[in-house]
Amino acid sequence: PKCPSMFIYTDGSQVEVEQGLQVGAGVVLYLAGTELDTAQIPMGLHAEVYDAEMHALQCGANMAVNAMVQLNNSVQHLHLFADNSSSVLAIFEADAGPSQRFSIGFRECVLQFVHADRCRTVEVAWVPGHCAVPGNERADELAKAAAQLPTDAPATYAHLRRQAKHTALESWRQTW
């Protein structure tokens, strides 16, 4: 019998709210063409879209592995999709940098999944955004909704780094 695959679509989004630009992530899991589970992850005013993209990939992997356990380990292949090519390339990296904690969490999750059975595979691929791919459109919808939810999430490294660069550039412009 053919081993079932789970398809996980992830996305990050930024929306303008009264207080400023707020970020959120969305995840949707599909099994046999049916929506199995979703997540909306509010990340607040002090995060970048890149953070949301990375967090969504980590969350998607965790949700898929947890769902797989509930399905009596019948899923052998996880296919994760994101419309942000930078996050697709960086999610397996454990090097220091923006969103490192999400890539470490992702790696730990997928390694545990594949090491439990040598037939298991995990694929992370880019999918074009806003091109009517149903799973990606659903993840985008969840991410936009998550970005509007209130949260007291702490500032991310990527956000603080962008803020520091902006402050330094403004200071330089005023000086010169």
Secondary structure by P-SEA (a helix, b strand, c coil): cbbbbbbbbbbcccccccccbbbbbbbbbbccccccbbbbbbbcccccaaaaaaaaaaaaaaaaaaaaaaacccccbbbbbbccaaaaacccccccccaaaaaaaaaaaaaaaaaacccbbbbbbbccccccaaaaaaaaaaaaaaaaccccccccaaaaaaaaaaaaaaaaaaac
